[in-house]
């Protein structure tokens, strides 16, 4: 456990804690501190712990005095002090960190003032309290820029005093995003949840439309997006599309780190380890070659327009089976093979009539459009099927649980549904007569009782996908009732499975 978790445990036990921390360890300021100092601070404290403090006192030491204390060996031993003064503790860095500390404390004082006006102050004056539904939405994209967007949104929400949401839109256009980028997006959502956001992964046909719908459903008035470089100039950016759909919203752009703002070449789909991408490329070449051979055999029978239709049919088949990128390859190959084998002069890429160039251009455009639309429909159908499967699983779970009377029966039903519908091993734990956790019958996952006990005692998730013992193969979730924790659910997803907020 982290040191801040020890502090939280003492507070939960009713023990008052006096402690100190440096401003560079505050989670929401982590990227700003890294940009100022050039040094990444890995140990951070959630803002929620700082905000929950009864009292905050700023120890405001001028930079010159702090540097003098360093030279005198009052902070580090002399050898370490020299290195610190030459790197992190340069005077310019200290001035900037001092400003951050003062601003963060001023934000806290402003929040206290707003709280007093909303409660005690306006009640005493007999005036109605302020009532606002103003809120902020942070959109997390695939890749490593999501955390920068989340931290910027958290700072803005804290400064203005807004509630805020963070979402990752699961659209068909993002189905081709590799698993590593999706994991980075989910880690950014996990960070947003720690910083006090409401997180979700809404799904829809198009990212901008889904964001606009989500914002309207939750009365969100500001949208925070990352600004990437290298997009096609003739295409509207995500920011521009959202602004068209929601002209009443304030849309803010956050500059992403250079590593995250990659060019379009770096964002092309990567080859996965299983070789499935290569299978799509091989299928595209095979399909076009098969059409060329078939059309060559029937060249005297088929007109050129019918041969074009056969190549378009190959593009549709590749798009349905293997997605967008193999379909694009099939479209280009189809045009080349059609020109080489069937357009006079044959067995040459030359053309005898300039009008054939128009035919090639139209054929290519139609093939690309058909491939894109077909692949998009395929992805939408897959997403709809997945949502339908999960709804069906929840209905089945509710129906079977309604007939279960004993804890053992509840455990068996839950484990069976998780295994069949979500491809995950699971175990349910409750208390025995001696108030010790026990694994109920039907468990299919191996449970570390020490981690389960930690989850039960602290009412916090632990294990896989969390910051507490993340190396554990199981995600431990407390089963909280209004009065107390009833037990612990241990879930062990299939290898490589992603854990969404839902």
C-alpha positions in Angstrom: 0.0 0.0 0.0 1.0 3.6 -0.6 1.7 5.9 2.3 -1.5 7.9 1.6 -3.5 4.7 1.9 -2.0 4.2 5.4 -3.2 7.8 6.2 -6.7 6.9 4.8 -6.8 3.8 7.0 -6.0 5.8 10.1 -8.6 8.4 9.3 -11.2 5.6 8.7 -10.3 4.3 12.1 -11.1 7.7 13.7 -7.5 8.7 14.3 -6.5 12.3 13.5 -3.5 12.6 11.3 -1.0 15.6 10.9 1.2 15.2 7.9 3.1 17.1 5.3 3.4 16.8 1.5 5.1 18.6 -1.3 3.1 20.2 -4.1 4.8 18.1 -6.7 3.2 14.9 -5.3 -0.4 16.1 -5.9 -1.9 13.9 -8.7 -3.7 16.6 -10.7 -0.5 18.7 -10.9 1.7 15.8 -11.9 2.0 16.6 -15.6 2.5 20.4 -14.9 5.3 19.7 -12.5 6.9 17.3 -15.0 6.8 20.0 -17.7 8.3 22.6 -15.4 11.1 20.5 -13.9 11.7 18.0 -16.7 11.5 15.3 -14.1 8.6 12.8 -13.7 7.4 12.4 -10.2 6.1 8.9 -9.8 4.8 8.9 -6.2 1.5 10.9 -6.2 -1.3 11.5 -3.7 -5.0 11.6 -4.9 -6.6 15.1 -4.8 -9.5 13.6 -2.9 -7.3 13.0 0.1 -6.0 16.6 0.0 -9.5 18.0 -0.5 -10.9 16.0 2.5 -8.4 17.5 4.9 -9.9 19.6 7.8 -7.1 22.2 7.6 -4.3 23.0 5.1 -1.4 25.2 6.1 1.0 26.4 3.5 4.7 26.3 4.5 5.8 29.2 2.2 9.6 29.2 2.2 11.2 31.6 -0.3 13.4 29.9 -2.9 16.6 31.6 -1.7 16.1 30.4 1.9 15.4 26.8 0.7 18.5 26.8 -1.4 20.5 28.1 1.6 19.1 25.2 3.7 20.2 22.8 0.9 23.8 24.1 1.0 23.9 23.8 4.8 22.9 20.2 4.6 19.6 20.7 6.4 17.5 19.0 3.7 19.8 16.3 2.1 23.4 15.2 2.8 25.9 17.5 1.0 26.4 15.1 -2.0 22.7 14.7 -2.6 22.1 18.4 -2.0 24.5 19.5 -4.8 22.7 17.2 -7.3 19.3 18.3 -6.2 20.2 22.0 -6.5 21.5 21.4 -10.0 18.4 19.5 -11.2 15.0 19.6 -9.5 15.7 22.4 -7.0 16.8 25.1 -9.4 15.6 28.5 -8.4 13.2 28.8 -11.4 11.6 25.5 -10.6 11.2 26.5 -7.0 9.4 29.7 -7.9 7.0 27.9 -10.2 6.3 25.2 -7.6 5.7 27.9 -5.0 3.1 29.5 -7.3 1.4 26.1 -7.8 1.2 25.6 -4.0 -0.3 29.0 -3.4 -2.8 28.7 -6.3 -3.9 25.2 -5.1 -4.4 26.5 -1.6 -6.3 29.6 -2.9 -8.6 27.2 -4.8 -9.3 25.4 -1.6 -10.1 28.6 0.2 -12.4 29.6 -2.6 -14.2 26.3 -2.4 -14.7 26.8 1.3 -16.1 30.2 0.6 -18.5 28.9 -2.0 -19.6 26.1 0.4 -20.4 28.7 3.1 -22.4 30.9 0.7 -24.4 27.9 -0.5 -25.2 26.7 3.0 -24.7 28.8 6.1 -24.4 32.3 4.5 -27.5 32.3 2.3 -29.6 30.4 4.9 -28.9 33.0 7.4 -29.8 35.8 5.1 -33.1 34.0 4.2 -32.1 33.9 0.5 -32.5 31.0 -1.8 -29.3 28.9 -2.3 -27.5 28.9 -5.7 -28.6 26.0 -7.9 -26.6 25.1 -11.0 -26.2 22.0 -13.1 -23.2 23.3 -14.9 -20.7 20.5 -15.5 -17.7 19.4 -17.6 -17.0 16.4 -19.8 -13.5 15.1 -20.6 -13.2 12.9 -23.6 -10.4 10.3 -23.4 -9.1 8.9 -26.6 -7.0 5.8 -27.4 -3.3 6.1 -26.7 -1.2 7.8 -24.1 -2.7 11.3 -24.2 -5.7 10.5 -22.1 -4.1 11.2 -18.7 -3.1 14.7 -19.8 -6.8 15.4 -20.8 -8.0 14.0 -17.4 -5.6 16.0 -15.3 -6.5 19.2 -17.2 -10.2 18.5 -16.8 -9.7 17.8 -13.1 -7.9 21.1 -12.5 -10.5 23.0 -14.5 -13.3 21.4 -12.6 -11.7 22.1 -9.2 -11.0 25.8 -10.1 -14.5 26.5 -11.3 -16.2 24.2 -8.8 -17.9 21.9 -11.3 -18.9 18.2 -11.2 -17.3 16.4 -14.1 -17.5 13.2 -16.2 -14.8 11.3 -18.2 -15.7 9.0 -21.0 -14.1 6.8 -23.6 -16.4 6.4 -26.6 -16.5 2.8 -28.0 -17.3 3.6 -31.6 -16.8 1.3 -34.7 -14.0 3.6 -35.9 -12.1 2.6 -32.7 -12.6 -1.1 -33.1 -9.3 -1.3 -35.0 -7.4 0.3 -32.1 -4.9 -2.1 -30.7 -5.2 -3.5 -27.2 -2.3 -1.5 -25.7 -4.0 1.8 -26.7 -7.3 0.7 -25.2 -5.6 -0.2 -21.9 -4.0 3.3 -21.8 -7.5 4.8 -22.3 -9.0 2.6 -19.5 -6.1 3.6 -17.2 -6.9 7.2 -17.9 -10.5 6.6 -16.9 -9.3 4.9 -13.7 -7.2 8.0 -12.9 -10.3 10.2 -13.6 -12.3 8.1 -11.1 -9.6 8.7 -8.5 -9.8 12.4 -9.1 -13.5 12.5 -8.5 -15.0 12.1 -12.0 -18.0 10.0 -13.1 -16.6 7.6 -15.7 -18.4 5.7 -18.5 -17.7 4.0 -21.8 -20.7 4.9 -24.0 -21.0 3.3 -27.4 -22.3 4.7 -30.6 -21.9 4.8 -34.4 -19.8 8.0 -34.4 -17.6 9.6 -31.7 -18.8 13.2 -32.1 -22.5 12.2 -32.1 -22.1 10.0 -29.0 -20.3 12.7 -27.1 -23.0 15.2 -28.0 -25.7 12.8 -26.9 -24.0 12.0 -23.6 -23.4 15.7 -22.9 -27.1 16.5 -23.4 -28.3 13.5 -21.4 -26.2 14.6 -18.4 -26.5 18.4 -18.7 -22.8 19.0 -19.4 -21.9 22.4 -20.7 -18.1 22.2 -21.3 -16.1 19.6 -23.2 -12.4 19.0 -22.9 -10.6 17.2 -25.8 -7.0 16.5 -26.6 -5.5 18.3 -29.6 -3.6 16.0 -31.9 -1.4 16.9 -34.9 -1.1 15.3 -38.3 -4.8 14.9 -39.3 -5.9 15.3 -42.9 -6.5 18.9 -43.6 -9.7 18.3 -45.6 -11.3 16.5 -42.8 -13.1 18.1 -39.9 -11.5 17.5 -36.5 -13.4 15.9 -33.7 -13.5 19.3 -32.0 -15.1 20.9 -35.1 -17.6 18.1 -35.5 -18.7 18.3 -31.8 -18.9 22.1 -32.1 -21.3 21.7 -35.0 -23.5 19.2 -33.2 -23.5 21.2 -29.9 -23.2 24.9 -30.5 -24.3 25.6 -27.0 -21.3 23.9 -25.4 -17.9 25.4 -24.6 -15.3 23.1 -26.3 -11.8 23.3 -24.9 -8.7 21.7 -26.4 -5.7 20.4 -24.4 -2.3 20.2 -26.0 -1.1 16.6 -25.8 2.5 15.6 -25.0 4.7 15.1 -28.1 4.7 11.3 -27.5 0.9 11.3 -27.6 0.3 13.7 -30.5 1.6 11.2 -33.1 1.4 11.6 -36.8 -1.2 9.8 -38.9 1.4 7.1 -39.8 1.9 6.2 -36.1 -1.9 5.9 -35.6 -2.3 3.4 -38.4 -3.5 0.0 -37.2 -0.6 -2.1 -36.0 0.0 -5.7 -36.8 -1.1 -7.9 -33.8 1.0 -10.8 -32.5 -1.5 -13.5 -33.6 -1.1 -12.6 -37.3 -4.8 -11.9 -37.9 -3.9 -8.7 -39.7 -1.7 -10.6 -42.1 -4.6 -13.0 -42.8 -6.7 -10.0 -43.9 -4.0 -8.9 -46.3 -3.6 -12.4 -47.7 -7.4 -12.7 -48.1 -7.5 -9.4 -50.0 -4.8 -10.5 -52.5 -6.4 -14.0 -52.8 -9.9 -12.6 -53.5 -8.7 -10.2 -56.1 -6.5 -12.8 -57.8 -9.5 -15.3 -57.8 -11.7 -12.6 -59.5 -9.0 -11.9 -62.0 -8.7 -15.6 -62.9 -12.4 -16.1 -63.1 -12.9 -13.0 -65.3 -10.0 -14.0 -67.5 -11.7 -17.4 -68.1 -15.0 -15.7 -69.0 -13.5 -12.7 -70.8 -15.3 -13.4 -74.0 -18.6 -13.7 -72.2 -18.5 -10.9 -69.5 -18.6 -7.2 -70.3 -16.1 -4.9 -68.6 -18.9 -3.5 -66.4 -19.7 -6.9 -65.1 -16.0 -7.5 -64.3 -15.9 -4.3 -62.4 -18.9 -5.6 -60.4 -17.0 -8.8 -59.5 -14.1 -6.8 -58.2 -16.4 -4.6 -56.1 -18.0 -7.8 -54.7 -14.5 -9.0 -53.7 -14.0 -5.7 -51.8 -17.3 -6.1 -50.0 -16.4 -9.7 -49.0 -13.0 -8.7 -47.6 -14.5 -5.8 -45.7 -17.2 -8.0 -44.1 -14.6 -10.6 -43.0 -11.5 -8.6 -42.3 -12.3 -4.9 -41.9 -11.3 -1.6 -43.4 -7.5 -1.8 -44.1 -7.6 -5.1 -46.0 -10.7 -3.8 -47.9 -8.6 -0.7 -49.0 -5.9 -3.0 -50.2 -8.5 -5.0 -52.2 -9.8 -1.8 -53.7 -6.4 -0.7 -55.0 -5.5 -4.3 -56.2 -8.8 -4.5 -58.0 -8.2 -1.4 -60.0 -4.6 -2.5 -60.9 -5.7 -6.0 -62.0 -8.6 -4.7 -63.9 -6.4 -2.3 -65.8 -3.6 -4.9 -66.4 -5.7 -7.9 -67.6 -8.9 -6.4 -69.1 -8.4 -2.8 -70.4 -6.9 -2.5 -73.8 -4.0 -2.8 -74.4 -4.1 -5.9 -72.2 -1.1 -7.1 -70.1 -0.1 -3.5 -69.6 -0.8 -0.7 -67.3 -1.2 1.7 -70.2 -4.7 2.7 -71.5 -5.8 3.2 -75.1 -8.6 5.6 -74.2 -8.3 8.4 -71.7 -11.9 7.8 -70.6 -10.7 4.6 -68.9 -8.9 6.8 -66.3 -12.3 8.1 -65.2 -13.5 4.5 -65.0 -10.5 3.7 -62.7 -11.1 6.7 -60.5 -14.8 6.0 -60.1 -14.1 2.3 -59.5 -11.5 3.1 -56.8 -13.7 5.6 -55.0 -16.8 3.3 -55.1 -14.7 0.4 -53.8 -13.2 2.4 -51.0 -16.6 3.8 -50.0 -18.2 0.4 -50.1 -15.4 -1.1 -48.1 -15.6 1.6 -45.4 -19.3 1.4 -45.1 -19.3 -2.4 -45.0 -16.6 -2.5 -42.4 -18.4 0.1 -40.3 -21.7 -1.9 -40.4 -19.7 -5.0 -39.4 -18.3 -3.2 -36.4 -21.7 -1.8 -35.4 -23.3 -5.2 -35.7 -20.5 -6.7 -33.5 -21.0 -3.9 -30.9 -24.8 -4.3 -30.9 -24.4 -8.1 -30.6 -22.1 -7.6 -27.6 -24.5 -5.2 -25.9 -27.4 -7.6 -26.5 -25.4 -10.5 -25.1 -24.6 -8.6 -21.9 -28.3 -7.5 -21.5 -29.3 -11.1 -22.0 -26.8 -12.2 -19.4 -28.0 -9.7 -16.8 -31.6 -10.8 -17.4 -30.7 -14.4 -17.0 -28.8 -13.6 -13.8 -31.7 -11.7 -12.4 -34.1 -14.5 -13.2 -32.0 -17.2 -11.7 -31.2 -15.2 -8.6 -34.9 -14.6 -7.9 -35.2 -18.4 -7.4 -32.1 -18.7 -5.2 -32.7 -18.8 -1.5 -29.3 -19.8 0.1 -26.0 -18.0 -0.2 -24.5 -21.2 -1.8 -27.2 -21.1 -4.5 -26.5 -17.4 -5.2 -22.8 -18.1 -5.5 -23.3 -20.9 -7.9 -25.6 -18.9 -10.1 -23.3 -15.9 -10.2 -20.1 -17.9 -11.0 -21.9 -19.8 -13.7 -23.2 -16.7 -15.4 -19.8 -14.9 -15.3 -18.1 -18.0 -16.7 -20.6 -18.5 -19.6 -21.4 -15.0 -20.6 -18.2 -13.0 -19.8 -15.5 -15.6 -20.1 -14.3 -15.0 -16.6 -13.6 -17.1 -13.6 -15.2 -16.0 -10.3 -15.6 -16.7 -6.7 -18.0 -15.4 -4.0 -16.9 -15.0 -0.4 -19.0 -14.3 2.7 -18.6 -14.6 6.4 -18.8 -17.8 8.4 -20.0 -18.2 11.9 -16.6 -17.0 13.2 -16.8 -13.8 11.1 -14.1 -15.0 8.8 -14.3 -14.9 5.0 -14.9 -18.2 3.3 -15.2 -19.2 -0.3 -18.7 -20.4 -1.2 -19.2 -23.5 -3.3 -18.9 -23.3 -7.1 -15.9 -21.0 -7.2 -13.8 -21.3 -10.3 -11.1 -18.7 -9.4 -8.2 -19.1 -7.0 -8.7 -16.5 -4.3 -6.0 -14.9 -2.1 -7.9 -14.6 1.2 -5.5 -11.9 2.5 -6.4 -9.6 -0.4 -10.1 -10.5 -0.1 -9.9 -9.6 3.6 -8.3 -6.3 2.8 -11.1 -5.5 0.4 -13.7 -6.5 2.9 -12.2 -4.5 5.8 -11.7 -1.3 3.7 -14.7 -1.5 1.3 -12.3 -0.8 -1.6 -11.5 -2.8 -4.7 -8.1 -4.4 -4.9 -6.1 -6.7 -7.2 -6.2 -6.7 -10.9 -6.7 -3.3 -12.5 -6.4 -1.3 -9.3 -3.6 0.5 -7.5 -3.6 -2.0 -4.6 -1.8 -5.3 -5.4 -2.4 -5.0 -9.1 -0.3 -8.1 -9.8 -3.0 -10.3 -8.2 -4.8 -12.2 -11.0 -8.2 -11.5 -9.5 -10.2 -8.2 -9.1 -11.7 -8.1 -5.6 -14.9 -6.2 -5.3 -16.7 -5.5 -2.0 -20.4 -6.3 -2.0 -21.6 -3.3 -0.1 -25.1 -3.1 1.3 -26.6 0.0 3.0 -25.6 -1.1 6.4 -22.4 -3.2 5.9 -20.3 -5.2 3.5 -22.0 -8.5 2.8 -19.1 -10.2 1.1 -16.4 -10.1 -1.6 -16.7 -11.0 -5.3 -13.4 -12.2 -6.9 -13.3 -12.0 -10.8 -10.5 -13.4 -12.9 -11.0 -12.2 -16.5 -9.7 -14.2 -19.4 -6.1 -13.5 -20.3 -5.7 -10.1 -21.8 -9.3 -9.0 -21.1 -9.9 -5.3 -20.6 -11.7 -4.0 -17.5 -14.1 -1.2 -18.4 -15.8 1.1 -15.7 -19.0 -0.8 -16.2 
